[in-house]
Amino acid sequence: MARITREPEFRWRGRAKSLLPRDQIVVRVASFRFRFADTSQLRECLAYYQKKTHPSSRVPAKELAADLGDDWRELRGWEVERWFERLPMYLLEEPKRQKVVKALSKALELAESGKLKA
């Protein structure tokens, strides 16, 4: 069973914490915690998990250069990784993928209707 909550998030600005709290959407499902700053991130993650098969994660060099600049080859690997490449692979196993899709769909529905509680 998934737990869906809205929790305060404090962003670090330099050395001091920001005094302006921002809420984030937290979805706990399949022994993993997803954190989303807004519903657009939630929609993007849901769209990713709704696909059963995913295309290659290889990105053409021209596309990387357009996104990251001409010095993209000097960046470390984790700086070039996309968000979905850092997720655990066990979440893509079919039973867990279905649980994740169900939980993220419910979270999106709650967030858009304004019924998501802190």
N, C-alpha and C positions, 0 to 999 in steps of 0.2 A: 504494500500500500504506500502510495506516495504522500509526502508531506509538502504542502505548498504554503509558503508564508511570505510576508513582506517584512523585511528587516531594515533598520537604518544602516547606512554606510557612511563612513567618514573618510574622505579622501585626504591623503597626505599631500600637503603643499610645502615642499622644501622640508624644513625640520618641524614645523608646527602643523597640527591637525586643523583642518578646516572646521569652522564652527557651524557651517551650513550643512545640516544632515540631509542626505539624499536617501530615498528608499530604493532598495533593490529587491527583485523578485528572486526567491530562493526555492528551488524544487529539489527535494531529496527523493531519489528513486534508484533502485538497483544498487544500493551501497555507494552511491555517488551523489555529490551535491553540485547542482548547476546554479550559477549566479548570473542574473541578468540585470543590467542597468535600466533597460526599458523594453517595451513590447516588441520593438523592431529586432532586437537581438534574439528575443524569444521566438519570433516568427522565423528568423533565419535558421536557428538551431532546429526548430520543428521541421522545416522544409528539408533539412539535411537528413534527419532521422526518418522521415517518411519514405525516402528512397531506399529500396532494398539493396540495390547495387550502386556503387559509386564509381565515377570515372577515375582515371589515374590521377595521382596527386602531383604529377610532374607539371611544372609550369614552364612555358617557353622563356628563354632568356630575354627576348624582346619585351615580353609582358612584365617580367621582373624589373627590367631596367626602367620601364615606363612607370611602374608603381613605386619603386624604391630609389631610383636615381641611377646614374651611371656607375657609381662605386658600389653597387650591390654585391660584387664578388668579395669585397673586404669584410662584409658583415658576417657574424657568426651564424651558425645554423639555426639556433633558436630565435634569432631576430627575423629570419626569413619565413619561419613556419607560420602557417595559417592557423586560425583558432581551432578548427576541427581536427587538425593533425596532432593536437596535444591531448585529445580525449582518449580514455582507455579503450582498447580494442574490444574488450569483452562486452561493451555496450552495444556493439553491432551484431552480436549473436541474436538470432531471431526472437527467442522468448523475451530477452531483455530489451531489444529494440522495440518490440510491441508495447512493453511496459513504459518505456521512455516516451514513446509517441502518445500514449494515452495520458500520461502525467503532464506532458508539455501542452497538449491540447486543452486539458482541464485548466491548467495555469493560465493559458492565453484567454480562455473564456472568462475566468474569474477576474483577470486583470482588466480586460476590456469592459466588463460590466461594472467594475468598481467594487466588487464584493470581496476582494482580497484583503484579509485582515493582517494587522501587524502581530 
